[in-house]
Structure formats: C-alpha cells, structure tokens
Amino acid sequence: MVYCNECGKKNDDDAHYCTKCGNYIAESNSFEKNIERAAEEFGRKAEQFGKMMEKRAREFARSMKERADLKTKQCPACKTEIDHAAMYCWKCGKKI
C-alpha cells in the first residue's frame, strides 16, 4: 500500500493518483524509501560514532594513566612511591 502525502489515504501500490483527493502519489513510495534509507544511514553513522568514541575513550584512558605515572616517582632509598615534585621521601625522610 502507498499512502498519499496530501491526505494520508491508503492506495494500491501501483496507483499514480490518490483515490480520495486526486493528488499525484507515484512519488509517495519513494518518500517511504527515503525514510528507510535515512534511518539506515542514521544507524550506520551512529555505529561509526560509537566506534570513534570508544577509540577516543581508550586513548583518553591511556593518556590519563601516562599522566598518573608522571605524577609519581620512586624513592631510591626505600622504593616508596612519592610525588614527582617531592624533595624528600615521606616515608624514610631521605632527600631525593
């Protein structure tokens, strides 16, 4: 069935004109196909967006880990993790 764009009446698939209002409806079928194509395209783009965001999330997590690793260093005397800017170890008191 093909629906009229003007009045919404159902018409036979092979109808060129609406039986209720006389509107030319041969293009109505392509309107429905355009909606289907747009929905499929939207789905593809949403999937691409999801993959891109997943990739960026992994990159962000990796960069945050790298930043966290830069914020600490190890005391050479007692091997305790200390802040990268510390001048003295908080655990053993040795100068870094």
C-alpha atoms as one frame of an Amber mdcrd trajectory, in Angstrom:
protein
   0.000   0.000   0.000   1.057   3.538  -0.790  -0.081   6.457   1.336  -0.991
   9.832  -0.117   1.299  12.638   1.043  -1.619  15.081   0.946  -4.479  13.320
   2.752  -2.912  10.113   4.108  -5.310   7.728   2.324  -4.079   4.216   1.574
  -3.865   3.492  -2.127  -2.793   0.476  -4.150   0.953   0.108  -4.749   0.564
   0.752  -8.466  -1.638   3.873  -8.044  -0.344   7.107  -9.528  -3.113   9.321
  -8.112  -4.892   9.272  -4.758  -8.434   7.903  -4.982  -9.629  10.356  -2.287
  -8.041  13.723  -3.177  -6.554  13.164  -6.631  -3.007  14.075  -5.512  -0.174
  12.650  -7.615   1.299   9.878  -5.430   3.701   7.977  -7.648   6.493   9.615
  -5.665   4.963   8.668  -2.286   6.582   5.265  -2.423   9.975   6.896  -2.873
   9.231   9.071   0.181   8.891   5.933   2.289  12.064   4.537   0.756  13.845
   7.813   1.537  12.808   7.455   5.165  14.135   3.878   5.214  17.421   4.962
   3.629  17.756   7.846   6.074  17.101   5.513   9.021  19.706   3.051   7.744
  22.211   5.854   7.212  21.498   7.170  10.698  22.163   3.688  12.097  25.468
   3.435  10.226  26.569   6.871  11.381  25.560   6.100  14.968  27.652   2.925
  14.825  30.629   4.849  13.390  30.220   7.486  16.097  30.143   4.779  18.772
  33.348   3.231  17.438  35.031   6.631  17.268  34.005   7.444  20.854  35.213
   4.042  22.047  38.596   4.689  20.416  38.814   8.156  21.958  37.845   6.800
  25.367  40.665   4.241  25.171  43.114   6.983  24.110  41.925   9.200  26.956
  42.283   6.396  29.495  45.789   5.675  28.209  46.772   9.349  28.451  45.355
   9.598  31.982  47.397   6.572  33.012  50.502   8.146  31.495  49.800  11.376
  33.379  49.311   9.475  36.617  52.625   7.716  36.063  54.310  11.107  35.610
  52.936  12.400  38.913  54.862   9.881  40.985  58.404   8.669  41.265  60.150
   6.135  43.435  62.350   6.932  46.404  65.802   5.499  45.591  66.378   4.558
  49.237  63.161   2.786  50.268  61.391   2.336  46.879  58.205   4.074  48.109
  56.059   5.869  45.530  56.284   9.605  46.153  55.006  12.753  44.454  57.106
  13.771  41.457  57.743  17.221  42.983  58.786  15.940  46.436  62.263  16.878
  47.629  62.203  14.354  50.496  60.628  10.923  50.865  57.553  10.969  53.088
  58.328   7.508  54.444  62.097   7.393  55.098  62.880  11.130  55.046  65.792
  10.786  52.614  66.499  13.654  50.215  65.548  12.796  46.670
